[in-house]
Amino acid sequence: MALINLIRIDELSGVMVADEEFWRRGTRRTLALDSLHSLLPVDFCENSGIEAVIGIEGDPSVTFEAVLRIRQSLKEAVQDPSKAGRDEPFKTLKEIAEFAVRETEMLIRKRIDDQLVFAYGFTSDDLNRGHFETAGKKVEIKLDQIRTDAFSWSKYNPAAARTKHLFEMHALIAGIDSRNGFHWYEWSGVPGNIFFGTGNFETIGKGSDAASLAFIDIFRKRELKKRRMGLSAEEALCALLEAQEAALRFNHEVGGYPSFVILNGHGKSHAERYREYIGHGAKLAQEIVIGYVHGYLRKADAIRFIKALIIDNADVDAIETDCMKVSKDARAFEHFLRGYKSSIAAIKEEAAS
């Protein structure tokens, strides 16, 4: 699973961030998850001005296949709209989001059919008809136990271990188009509905409860006029990481390096509108916000360092050095990041005296 946070910067811009942790079968911690993906071919983005990014969480074996399927189908659809049953190219993010959800739901149906064929030799269409054919012979599906099991697999059922994970996906599809600027859609496989995103932020996945509370606390401190005006890019990035820090503190299955996708609708080209930020700089940005939240750094310094790292692409080592220089207690801050209790530096100083 993953934690995916989104925040609106202004009418044309926004940012998404995701962590990289999932637990294989709920027991083995793994730091290999890639949850943010651009959906559209670069040449289509250049020509249309549309950007679309999906942040998806769930069983990685399903989410990865869903993203591959969506991207391939969209590539074919933008080259030939008739393959998507359309008379004209995509013009809005809404059309792209609905197409992506439809492809994901088709994948879920395919996976369910694979399970039914493996176990019983028939598909969900055969189940609805009440019979299937094998070796040229018509076979009626009459046994109540088989029908009950097969129907329970075909829809979301928490007790159906074979197919439950197929439905337990959640996605944010965010982007930019000329009609609505920056906006997003939320989809969940359990109710199976797609919703237009509202407000200034969104969070899904493991730890979203804690992240949501952190976002609420961040925005409630701003006057309504300021909330409507939006945040600066660096303030938005800091808020995203502050919400992620809350999830890290209170939830399992959240962790690792963060990854960012920054969408800037003010840009004239795809390279200016779409930007990813990953690696050591992203991890340092996370630690800087942790330092601010726990009192080792002033908020103004944290925002300044976040801007230098992510927006200005400053040198990571130089920013880390400067960060420690302005920290209220660099030694205690370093101990805290290494997992020591916050009082460890004071304890050592008392022992030395």
N, C-alpha and C positions, 0 to 999 in steps of 0.2 A: 504494500500500500504506500501511498505518498501523501504528503501535505502540499496542497497547491493554494497559494494566496494570490489575489489579484487586487490591484488598486487603480483607480482612475486619477490621472494627473490633471488633465483638462479635457476639453471637448474633443480633442484630436489625439490624445496621448494616454498611454497607460503602461503598467508594468505587471508581469507575472513572475513569481518565484516558486520553485519547487525544491524539495530535498531529494536525497538519493537512496533513502533507506527503505527496504522492505524485508519482511521476515518470511522466509520460505517455509510454507506449510505452518506458519505461526510459531516456529521454533528456532530457526536458524537465521541470525541477523546477516543481512547482505547489503552491501553498499554499491549497487550497480544499476540503480533505476534511473531511467531517462524519461521524464514525464512530460516535457514541453517539446512540441514539434510544430514546425511550420507546415501548413497543409498544401500550399499552392506552388506551382512551378514559378521560378523566378521571372521568366519572360512574361507570364500572365500578370504577375504583380507589377512589372514595369509598365505594361500597356494599359492596365485597368486602374492602377492606383489602389487596388484592394489588397489588404493583408489579412491573413487568417492563421491563428495559432490555436492548437488544442493543448490543454492541460488535462491529462487523463489519469485516473487512479483506479486500481483494482488489481486483480490477478495479472501479473506481468505477461504470462503466456497468452492471455486474451487481449490485453490492452495493446501489446506490441503488434499483434496480428491485426487488430482493428485499425491502428494507425497506418500500417502498411497498405491495408485494403483501401482505406479512405484516400490516401495520397495517390495510389495507382489509379483508382477510379476517377479522381478529380483531374489527374493528368490527362486521361483519355477524354473526359468530358469537356475540358477547356479547349482541347484540340478539335473535338467534334461534338457540339452540344446535343446532337441527336442521340448520342450514346447514353445521355442522361435523360432522354425523353423531353428535351427542351428544343424550342425553336430559335433561341438566342443565347448568347453567353451569359454567365453569371454576372449580375450587376450589384448584388448586395451581399453582405455577410450573412443575412438571414437565409438566403437561398443556399449558401454554402454550408451553413450549420445544419439545415434540414437535410441536405444531401448526406453530410457526414453521419448524422444520426441514423438515417435510413440504411446506410452501408453497415453501420455497427449492429443494428437490429437484424440485418440479413445474416451477419456473421454469427450472432447468437443463435438464430434459427438453424444455421448450418451445423453448428457445434452440437445442438440438441439432436438433430437428425443423425449425426455421427454416433452419438451415444445410443440412440434407439436402434440403429442398424447393427451396431456391435452387440447389443444385448439381445435383441429380439428379431432383427432382420427386416424391420419395416421403418418407414419414416413417419413424421407427424401428419403428413397428408394422408398416408395409408391409415393411420390411427383414426383420423376424422372420418374417412370413408367406411371404416370398419372391416377392411380386408386389404390384403396385399397379394402380389403374385410372385411365385418362385418356381423356377424350372417350368414355366408355362402353366402352372396350376394356381388357381385362386384359393387363397387360404383366409378363412374368416377369423377375425380377432375376437374370440368369444370369452376367454378366461378372464374372470373379473379381476383377479390379482394382477395380471399383466396389464389390463386396461387401466387399473388404478395407478400402478407404478408409472406407466408410460405417460398418463395425463399429469401426474405430479411432477415429472421431469420437464414437461412442456411449458410450465409457467413457474413463476418464482415461488419456491417452497423452501423455507429454511431447513426443513428436514431432508430435502433431496440433495445429498452430498454430491451426486454426479453432475448436477447442473446449477446448483445454487450460486457458485462463483461466477457463472456466465452473466448473471443478472446484476451482480454486485459491482458494477462499474459506475463511475461518476466522472463527468467531464465539464470543463469550462471551455467554450469556443469563443475566443476573443479576437477582435480585429478592427480594421478601419475600412470604411467605404465612404464614397462622396456624399451619400444620402444622410447617414447618421453619425459620421465621425467615428470616434472610438466607442465601442460598446461590446457587449458579450451576451452569450446564451449559456444557460446551465441545463445539463441533461443528466438524468439518473436512470439506470436500468431497472430499478425496482418499481417505481410508479410508471416508468416508461414515458415520461413527459419532458418536453423541452420548454424552458421558460426564458423570457427576456430578462437580462440582468438589470437590476435597479440599484440605486444608491451609489456610494463611493467605493465600496470594496466587496469582495466575495472570498470565501474560503471553503474548501472541500477536502475531504480525506481524513486520515488519522490526525488527531489533534486539532481538528477544525473547531471544536467547542472552545478550547482555550484560546485559539487564535482569534475567534470571533469576539470573545470578551475583551481581548487586548485591543482589537480594532475599535470596538465601541468606546473603550476608555480613551483611546487616542482622539477620536472625533468628537466626543462629548466635551472635550476641553476647548474646542474651537467654536467661535461664534458662528451662527447660521450663515452670515454673509461670507465669512472666510471659508466655510465648508463649500458654499456654492462656487466660490472663486477657484477652488481646487488647491492642490499642493504643488510646490516646486518638485522637480524630478528627484532631487536629493532627499527632500522631506518624505516623498512617497517611498523611496527605497528604504529609508530608515524605518518608516512605519511598517513596511512589509516584513523587515527583519525583526522588528520588535514583536510583531504578532507571531512570527515563527519561533522566536525565543521562548515565548509563553508556552507554545506547544511542546518545545523541547524539554521544558522544565516539568511539565505535568503529564506527558503522554509517552508511551512506548511506541515503537515503530516509526519514530520521527528522528532524523539525524543525518549525519554526513555533510558533504559540501552542498551549499545551495547553488542553484543555477537560475539565471535571470533571462527573460526575454523582454526587451524594451521596444515598445511600438510608438513611433513618433510620426503622427500624421502631418506634421509640418514639413517633413522631408519631401524632396522632389523625386527621389529614386528609391528602389527597394533597399539598397544599401544604407540609405539615410533613414528609411522608415522602420527597418527591421534590424535589431541588433541583439546578439546573445552575449552574455558575460558569464564565464565559468572559471574554474581553476582556483589557484591559491589566493588570488585577489578577492574572489567571492567568499572564500572561507575567512579571510582576514576581515572583510566587511561585516560578516556575521559576528566575529569576536569583538569588533569595535562596538557594535550595538549591544552585545552582552555586557561590555564594560560600562556603557552608558546606563543601561537598565539597572545594574547592580552598584552604581555609584562610583565607579573608578574613573569615569570620564564625564566631562560636561557635555550636554546635548549639542551645544554649538560646535564643539570640537568633533563630536561623532559625525554630525552632518557634514562638516567640512572635509573630513577624511573620506566619507562615503562618496561625496562628489568627486574628490580627487581620484579615487580608485576606479569607480565604475563609469563615471561620465567623462573624466579627463584622461583615463588610462595611465595614471601615474605609476611610478615604480613601486612594486609591492614592498620590497625591503625598506625603501626610504620611508614609506608611509608607516610601516610597523615601528621603525625607529622613532619617528616623530610622535607616534601615538604613545609610546612608552615614556617619552620625555614630558609630555603634558599630563600624563596620568597622575591622579592624586596620590597614588602609592603604587609605583611600577612593580615593586617586588611582590606586594600583596595581589596585584592584578595578575601577574604571571602565575603565582601560585593558584589563584582562583581558576584560571583557564586550564590548569593542569589537573584540576579536580580536588585540590585541597579545600578545606573549609575556609571561609573568608577571614577567620581570625588567626590563621597560621602564622602570618608575618609578625603580628603583635606578640604572639606566644613566644616565638623565637627571640624577639627583642627582649622580652622580660627574662627569658632564661639566660641570655647573654649578660644582662646587667646583674 
